[in-house]
Amino acid sequence: MPDALLERVDAFVDEHGYSGRSEAVRKGTRTLLEEFRDRNVDGESNVCTVTVTFEYCQPAVQQRLTGVRHEYDEIVSTATHTHAGDEFCVELFVLEGTSGAVSEFVNAVRAIPNVRSVNYTVTPLVNDSLDGPVQSH
């Protein structure tokens, strides 16, 4: 891990009372692996927004995001690119698909080098109703 990331992990460990880096990494890993586990109900459809940020002038990141978008074209309803300040690009995706497909898309985006953050909100479509709770991460 880069030194700057280790410093952030150490500060997080201190601020939140973890016994050490390993405990924090273990907790983060469990959270990552369990994200979609409880949402995969009989192929239920979901609407999901995915917000991706990365540093401006990163054509390789933009190219990889476009590739993921095309790979998951069957669930990508909308994709928008914009700039945030002078330093960052923001890519917003709106998806509609099963929990498994949404999870695969999010994981594929997370795996792209130099992506700064990936945040998403999932809304299950139960009986064509959006009355269910929004799960935000």
Residue pairs with C-beta under 8 A, 6 or more apart in sequence:
1 9
6 21
9 21
9 24
9 25
10 21
12 18
12 24
13 19
13 20
13 21
13 23
13 24
16 24
18 24
18 27
35 103
35 106
35 137
36 99
36 100
36 102
36 103
39 46
39 99
39 122
39 124
39 135
40 98
40 99
40 100
40 103
41 99
41 124
43 98
43 100
44 98
44 99
44 124
44 125
44 126
45 96
45 97
45 98
45 124
45 125
46 95
46 96
46 97
46 98
46 99
46 102
46 122
46 123
46 124
46 125
47 94
47 95
47 96
47 122
47 123
47 125
47 130
48 93
48 94
48 95
48 96
48 97
48 102
48 105
48 106
48 120
48 121
48 122
48 123
49 92
49 93
49 94
49 95
49 120
49 121
50 92
50 93
50 95
50 105
50 106
50 109
50 118
50 119
50 120
51 90
51 91
51 92
51 93
51 117
51 118
51 119
51 120
52 65
52 90
52 91
52 92
52 93
52 109
52 115
52 117
52 118
53 84
53 88
53 89
53 90
53 91
53 115
53 116
53 117
54 61
54 62
54 88
54 89
54 91
54 114
54 115
54 116
55 61
55 87
55 88
55 89
55 114
55 116
56 83
56 86
56 87
56 88
56 89
58 89
58 114
60 113
60 114
61 89
61 112
61 113
61 114
61 115
62 81
62 89
62 91
64 112
64 113
65 91
65 109
65 112
68 105
68 108
68 109
68 112
69 76
69 79
69 93
71 108
72 95
72 101
72 104
72 105
72 108
74 97
74 101
75 95
75 96
75 97
75 101
75 102
75 105
76 93
76 94
76 95
76 105
77 94
77 95
77 96
78 92
78 93
78 94
79 91
79 92
79 93
79 94
80 91
80 92
81 89
81 90
81 91
81 92
82 89
82 90
82 92
83 89
83 90
84 90
88 116
93 105
95 101
95 102
95 105
96 125
97 105
99 122
102 120
102 122
106 118
106 120
109 115
109 118
110 118
119 137
120 136
120 137
121 134
121 135
121 136
121 137
122 134
122 135
122 137
123 130
123 132
123 134
123 135
124 132
124 135
126 132
